[in-house]
Amino acid sequence: ERADLYVLAVQEREDETGELLAKRKQRQADEAKQNDPRSGETVKLWTDRWIITRRARGLRSVATDEQRLSTHVLPRLGALLVTKVTRADLETFVEHLDGRVQAKALSWKTAGHVWGLVTKMMADACGAKQRDLRIREDDPAHGVHGPDRGVRKGKPYLYPSELLSLVSCEDVPLKW
């Protein structure tokens, strides 16, 4: 009994200094992370859960988000663990998007939309409203510059007088 009191007194003293308490809290946090089944979750598995929550919230962009994920994001990042995605991984992904734009395999606007989706994913992985989606302490996309923007395409249109000239011209066939 006396030994128990001594242990409690020592524990209180060590807790007051903050050293033992800080070490114990860090150890408990590390154990909790290791025992959390989501800590080994890949980007692919996490995005499956993320899309379900976005659909449940009634977001209209879910269908296009799924298409962008499956076409552009998951082939490059899907096998990585969400908790292990680094800034360097995302910078490499941006370089990949820029390369596809330069090769004319992807429009700069689509690349921008894909990058916006990735930054939202990473932001939600560390700060989503729904707590079970939060599995990171930081946002690796924060501060990473997105793909280069291109030139906006001109949108041709006819003035009313031009349309009238076109439809009233006998040289223009009716079926075109």
Order of alpha helices (4+ residues) and beta strands (2+ residues): alpha-alpha-alpha-alpha-alpha-alpha-alpha-alpha
